[in-house]
Amino acid sequence: MRGYMLGIITALVVLAGIAYFYLTLGYLDVRADVSPSSFESNYAMKFLDASVDRHAPPGDSPVQPTEANLRDGMHLYQDNCAMCHASPQHPEKKFGHPFYPPVPDFLKDAPDMEENANFYIIKHGVRWSGMPAWGNTLSDQQIWTLVTFLGHMGKLPAAVEQEWQRAEARSQQPEARSKK
C-alpha cells in the first residue's frame, strides 16, 4: 500500500512539473485572436463562476426596481458600460470586439447571473479579460443601482424604456463620477 501511495504522489509531482515547464517555457498560446483550446472552452467559465460564487456578497440588490432607480441605473450603464456592452444607440459595440473572452452584448443576451454575482464582477472586474474593476470609480450604491438596471433591462417601465431607446450617452460631470 505504501508503494502504491508513493507512486501516486510521484505521478502527481511529475505532472505538476510538466505543467509548470509547459507554462513557463511559453507553450500555452495566450493570443486573443485564435480559437481557445478545448480545455479553456469547457472549463474557463466554470472556474470563473465558481470563483464569483465563492466571493460574491450574499443576497440580492438592496436597490428596488423603481422607475427612478432604473433610470439612474440606465444612465450609469450608458456612461460606463455601453461602449463595451452595447446600447440601443450603439448596437455595435465600440470596444467589446477585440477582447477575449468576448465581451457580452447585453442587447442580444441580457445578463442572467445572480445580482450578487453581477455586483461582485462590476466592483472587482475579471482578471485576464477586458472587464475593469469599477469599485474605485463607482460607489457600492451606484453599482447596486446598475445591477438592478441590468436585471430589468428586458422589462423596463414604459417611460424608462422610451428613454433607453432614444437616449444618447450623457457626458459625465465630475460630481456624477464621484462616490456618493
VEXDREN-2710 file (C-alpha; in Angstrom, 1 decimal):
% VEXDREN-2710
k/r/px/py/pz
1/MET/0.0/0.0/0.0
2/ARG/2.9/2.4/0.8
3/GLY/4.4/1.8/-2.6
4/TYR/1.1/2.5/-4.3
5/MET/0.7/5.8/-2.5
6/LEU/4.3/6.8/-3.2
7/GLY/3.6/6.0/-6.9
8/ILE/0.5/8.3/-6.9
9/ILE/2.4/11.1/-5.2
10/THR/5.3/10.7/-7.6
11/ALA/2.9/10.8/-10.6
12/LEU/1.2/14.0/-9.3
13/VAL/4.6/15.7/-8.7
14/VAL/5.8/14.8/-12.3
15/LEU/2.5/16.0/-13.8
16/ALA/2.8/19.3/-11.9
17/GLY/6.4/19.7/-13.0
18/ILE/5.4/19.1/-16.7
19/ALA/2.6/21.6/-16.4
20/TYR/4.9/24.1/-14.8
21/PHE/7.5/23.8/-17.5
22/TYR/4.9/23.8/-20.2
23/LEU/3.6/27.2/-18.9
24/THR/6.9/28.8/-18.0
25/LEU/8.5/27.9/-21.4
26/GLY/5.7/29.7/-23.2
27/TYR/3.9/26.8/-24.9
28/LEU/0.5/28.0/-23.7
29/ASP/-0.8/30.2/-26.5
30/VAL/-2.4/33.3/-24.9
31/ARG/-3.3/35.2/-28.1
32/ALA/-6.8/36.6/-28.2
33/ASP/-7.1/36.1/-32.0
34/VAL/-7.0/32.3/-32.0
35/SER/-9.6/29.8/-31.0
36/PRO/-9.4/28.7/-27.4
37/SER/-8.3/25.2/-26.5
38/SER/-11.0/22.7/-25.8
39/PHE/-9.9/22.7/-22.1
40/GLU/-10.4/26.5/-21.9
41/SER/-13.7/26.3/-23.8
42/ASN/-15.0/23.7/-21.4
43/TYR/-13.7/25.0/-18.1
44/ALA/-12.8/28.7/-18.1
45/MET/-16.4/29.9/-17.4
46/LYS/-16.9/27.1/-14.9
47/PHE/-13.8/28.4/-13.0
48/LEU/-15.0/32.0/-13.2
49/ASP/-18.5/31.1/-12.0
50/ALA/-17.1/29.1/-9.1
51/SER/-14.8/32.0/-8.0
52/VAL/-17.6/34.5/-8.2
53/ASP/-20.0/32.2/-6.3
54/ARG/-17.4/31.8/-3.5
55/HIS/-16.5/35.5/-3.2
56/ALA/-19.7/37.5/-4.1
57/PRO/-21.6/39.0/-1.2
58/PRO/-24.7/37.2/-0.2
59/GLY/-28.2/38.4/-1.1
60/ASP/-29.9/40.4/-3.7
61/SER/-29.7/44.1/-4.6
62/PRO/-30.9/46.4/-1.9
63/VAL/-31.9/48.9/-4.6
64/GLN/-35.6/48.5/-5.5
65/PRO/-36.5/48.5/-9.2
66/THR/-38.4/51.7/-9.1
67/GLU/-38.7/53.9/-12.2
68/ALA/-36.3/56.4/-10.7
69/ASN/-33.7/53.8/-9.8
70/LEU/-34.0/52.1/-13.2
71/ARG/-33.5/55.4/-14.9
72/ASP/-30.4/56.1/-12.7
73/GLY/-29.1/52.6/-13.5
74/MET/-29.7/53.2/-17.2
75/HIS/-27.6/56.5/-17.0
76/LEU/-24.8/54.6/-15.2
77/TYR/-24.9/51.9/-17.9
78/GLN/-24.8/54.5/-20.7
79/ASP/-21.9/56.4/-19.1
80/ASN/-19.8/53.4/-18.1
81/CYS/-20.9/50.2/-19.8
82/ALA/-22.5/50.8/-23.2
83/MET/-19.2/51.3/-25.1
84/CYS/-18.3/47.7/-24.5
85/HIS/-21.7/46.0/-23.8
86/ALA/-23.8/47.9/-26.5
87/SER/-26.9/50.1/-26.2
88/PRO/-29.8/50.9/-28.5
89/GLN/-28.0/53.9/-29.8
90/HIS/-24.8/51.9/-30.4
91/PRO/-25.9/48.3/-31.1
92/GLU/-22.4/47.5/-32.5
93/LYS/-20.1/47.6/-29.5
94/LYS/-17.3/50.1/-29.9
95/PHE/-14.7/48.4/-27.7
96/GLY/-16.1/45.0/-27.0
97/HIS/-15.0/43.2/-30.2
98/PRO/-11.2/42.8/-29.7
99/PHE/-11.4/41.4/-26.2
100/TYR/-11.0/37.8/-25.3
101/PRO/-13.1/36.3/-23.9
102/PRO/-15.6/38.2/-25.9
103/VAL/-17.5/41.0/-24.1
104/PRO/-21.2/40.0/-23.6
105/ASP/-23.6/42.0/-25.7
106/PHE/-26.4/42.8/-23.3
107/LEU/-28.8/43.9/-26.1
108/LYS/-28.7/40.4/-27.5
109/ASP/-28.1/38.4/-24.4
110/ALA/-29.2/40.1/-21.1
111/PRO/-27.2/39.3/-18.0
112/ASP/-28.6/36.2/-16.3
113/MET/-26.3/35.9/-13.3
114/GLU/-27.5/36.4/-9.8
115/GLU/-27.5/40.0/-8.6
116/ASN/-24.7/39.5/-6.1
117/ALA/-22.5/37.9/-8.8
118/ASN/-23.1/40.9/-11.1
119/PHE/-22.3/43.2/-8.2
120/TYR/-19.0/41.4/-7.5
121/ILE/-17.9/41.3/-11.1
122/ILE/-18.7/45.0/-11.6
123/LYS/-17.0/46.0/-8.4
124/HIS/-13.9/43.9/-8.8
125/GLY/-13.6/43.2/-12.5
126/VAL/-12.4/40.0/-14.2
127/ARG/-8.7/39.3/-14.4
128/TRP/-7.3/38.4/-17.9
129/SER/-10.4/39.9/-19.6
130/GLY/-11.4/43.4/-20.6
131/MET/-13.7/43.9/-17.6
132/PRO/-12.2/46.5/-15.3
133/ALA/-12.9/46.9/-11.6
134/TRP/-15.3/49.7/-11.1
135/GLY/-15.1/49.7/-7.3
136/ASN/-12.7/52.7/-7.2
137/THR/-14.9/54.7/-9.6
138/LEU/-18.5/53.9/-8.5
139/SER/-19.9/53.6/-5.0
140/ASP/-21.5/50.4/-3.8
141/GLN/-24.9/52.2/-4.1
142/GLN/-24.2/53.1/-7.7
143/ILE/-23.1/49.5/-8.5
144/TRP/-26.2/48.1/-6.9
145/THR/-28.3/50.6/-8.9
146/LEU/-26.5/49.4/-12.1
147/VAL/-27.1/45.8/-11.1
148/THR/-30.8/46.5/-10.7
149/PHE/-31.0/48.0/-14.1
150/LEU/-29.1/45.1/-15.7
151/GLY/-31.6/42.7/-14.1
152/HIS/-34.5/44.6/-15.5
153/MET/-33.2/45.5/-19.0
154/GLY/-35.8/43.4/-20.7
155/LYS/-38.7/44.6/-18.6
156/LEU/-38.3/48.3/-18.1
157/PRO/-41.3/50.6/-17.3
158/ALA/-42.6/52.3/-20.5
159/ALA/-41.2/55.7/-19.7
160/VAL/-37.7/54.3/-18.9
161/GLU/-37.9/52.0/-22.0
162/GLN/-38.6/55.1/-24.2
163/GLU/-35.7/57.0/-22.7
164/TRP/-33.5/53.9/-23.1
165/GLN/-34.4/53.6/-26.8
166/ARG/-33.7/57.3/-27.6
167/ALA/-31.1/58.5/-25.1
168/GLU/-27.6/59.2/-26.1
169/ALA/-24.8/58.7/-23.5
170/ARG/-24.6/61.7/-21.2
171/SER/-21.4/63.5/-20.6
172/GLN/-20.3/62.7/-17.1
173/GLN/-19.9/65.6/-14.8
174/PRO/-17.1/65.2/-12.1
175/GLU/-19.7/65.0/-9.3
176/ALA/-21.6/62.3/-11.2
177/ARG/-18.5/60.1/-11.3
178/SER/-17.5/60.6/-7.6
179/LYS/-18.7/58.3/-4.9
180/LYS/-21.8/59.4/-3.2
END
